[in-house]
Amino acid sequence: MSDITLIDDSEQSSLVTNGLAVNGELYLKKAGSTNAGSIVVYDSGVWKTFANEAAAYVNTYSVNFDGTDDYLDISGIASSINSWTDVSWSGWYKGTDTSGYIFRASPAGVANPHIGMSISSGKLFGVVFDGSNQSSNVHQSTINDGNWHHLVVTFNGSNSVITTYVDSVANTTSVVNQGAVISTGYTAANIGRRPSSSYLYTSGLIEEFAIWDSVLSSSNVSTIYNSGTPDDISSLSPLGWWRMGDNDSGTGTTITDQGSGGNDGTLNNGPTFSTDVPS
């Protein structure tokens, strides 16, 4: 048996197409490939994958949004929101915008009801609005300084409490809890803009976006922040987790959902992949 060969997704496919795959041969998947860090073995026309437990978590890509018309459509998860009471969402952002939506879900083409995460005067603004009542929270830390920041919004539906976190620090001021609930009618969810008539696009890099139908604890948030470096969050069971290229080789227009929902995202109008990631 020869030494292990390092391959990416296209090289793996090419081995089969060109009849070069050898039964029993071991291959190691490159960073940025599907199942990166795993060993794959060709066995009579079938690839068998063996996870490499010792492999480091690979974080290679983010997505660069131009602030003009770029966005990621993750609307597949939107209808699930209708049945939720609690919700949390998390993502990394690097940019200099003073305003714009990092994430928003609502009925398609309609402003309300909605949940969202935006930049307001250079600060993180989290909101849940059911059409009548609003719970919102403006974090006091600046996030548009051109550095990577980890952003989290949580909403506890039992008491309408909304909390924002920047770099794992919770906000305790500028909070308004006015009895909002998770309403119904959600059909659209976008990253990089809001899915209504005035889109409020955001310019900058967005990375590792995830959503839960539960309230993340402060310790959960600290785990995700990981002292400033994204880590594997599969143990926290996100329903949606879009890694912005790490499971798609940093190419194409599909962002594969690594959460349990299976709601792959689609890049629209040419957002580009970047190797600038939090570290």
HUVENVEN-V529098 format. One record per residue. N is the residue number from 0. SS is DSSP state (~ for helix, > for strand, _ for the rest). PHI is phi in whole degrees, -180 to 180 (NA if undefined). Layout:
n=[N:N]
ss=[SS:SS]
phi=[PHI:PHI]
//
This chain:
n=[0:1:2:3:4:5:6:7:8:9:10:11:12:13:14:15:16:17:18:19:20:21:22:23:24:25:26:27:28:29:30:31:32:33:34:35:36:37:38:39:40:41:42:43:44:45:46:47:48:49:50:51:52:53:54:55:56:57:58:59:60:61:62:63:64:65:66:67:68:69:70:71:72:73:74:75:76:77:78:79:80:81:82:83:84:85:86:87:88:89:90:91:92:93:94:95:96:97:98:99:100:101:102:103:104:105:106:107:108:109:110:111:112:113:114:115:116:117:118:119:120:121:122:123:124:125:126:127:128:129:130:131:132:133:134:135:136:137:138:139:140:141:142:143:144:145:146:147:148:149:150:151:152:153:154:155:156:157:158:159:160:161:162:163:164:165:166:167:168:169:170:171:172:173:174:175:176:177:178:179:180:181:182:183:184:185:186:187:188:189:190:191:192:193:194:195:196:197:198:199:200:201:202:203:204:205:206:207:208:209:210:211:212:213:214:215:216:217:218:219:220:221:222:223:224:225:226:227:228:229:230:231:232:233:234:235:236:237:238:239:240:241:242:243:244:245:246:247:248:249:250:251:252:253:254:255:256:257:258:259:260:261:262:263:264:265:266:267:268:269:270:271:272:273:274:275:276:277:278]
ss=[_:_:_:_:>:>:>:_:~:~:~:~:~:~:~:~:~:_:_:_:_:_:_:_:_:>:>:>:>:_:_:_:_:_:_:_:_:_:>:>:>:>:>:_:_:>:>:>:>:>:_:_:_:_:_:_:_:_:_:_:_:>:>:>:>:>:_:_:_:_:>:>:>:_:~:~:~:~:~:~:~:_:_:_:_:_:>:>:>:>:>:>:>:>:_:_:_:_:>:>:>:>:>:>:>:>:_:_:_:_:_:_:_:>:>:>:>:>:>:>:_:_:>:>:>:>:>:>:>:_:_:_:_:>:>:>:>:>:>:>:>:>:_:_:_:_:_:_:>:>:>:>:>:>:>:>:_:_:_:_:>:>:>:>:>:>:_:_:>:>:_:_:_:_:>:>:>:_:_:_:_:_:_:_:_:_:_:>:>:>:>:_:_:_:_:_:_:_:_:_:_:_:>:>:>:>:>:>:>:>:>:>:_:_:_:_:_:~:~:~:~:~:~:~:~:~:~:~:_:_:_:_:_:~:~:~:_:_:_:>:>:>:_:_:_:_:_:_:_:_:_:_:_:>:>:_:>:_:_:_:_:_:_:_:>:>:>:>:_:_:_:>:>:>:_:_:_:_:_]
phi=[NA:-80:-63:-68:-100:-87:-137:-108:-62:-68:-68:-63:-65:-64:-58:-74:-58:-95:68:-103:-71:-109:-56:84:-73:-98:-133:-108:-76:-70:-58:91:-85:-62:58:-54:87:-93:-95:-117:-127:-88:-138:52:92:-125:-88:-112:-110:-126:-62:-93:-63:-87:-69:-71:-65:-100:-131:-111:-125:-130:-117:-100:-101:-85:80:-106:-150:-74:-164:-111:-90:-119:-65:-59:-88:-61:-64:-64:-60:-58:-102:-88:-108:-114:-159:-140:-143:-142:-166:-109:-137:-137:-179:-130:-63:-94:-155:134:-94:-83:-154:-157:-125:-169:-64:-59:74:-123:-74:-133:-72:-158:-126:-171:-135:-136:-103:-126:51:80:-122:-76:-121:-112:-149:-130:-131:-98:106:-127:-118:-129:-115:-144:-154:-107:-74:-87:-84:-77:-118:-105:-97:80:-112:-70:-135:-95:-121:-137:-127:-124:-136:-100:-70:-71:-132:59:-90:-114:-131:-115:-130:-124:53:73:-99:-77:-90:-124:-126:55:-109:-126:-117:-117:81:-67:-133:-76:-86:-120:102:-70:-135:-135:-149:-131:-110:101:-168:-107:-85:-140:-62:-105:-79:50:-65:-114:-99:141:-95:-126:-145:50:-88:-145:-141:-130:-98:-155:-95:-67:-81:-62:-71:-60:-62:-62:-63:-66:-65:52:58:102:-126:-57:-132:-64:-108:-61:-67:-90:53:-66:-76:-132:-150:-108:-89:59:116:-67:-106:-131:62:64:-139:81:-118:-102:-110:-71:-76:-94:-82:-83:-82:68:-101:-64:-97:-125:-77:-121:71:90:-58:-112:-83:-129:-96:-82:-133:-62:-154]
//
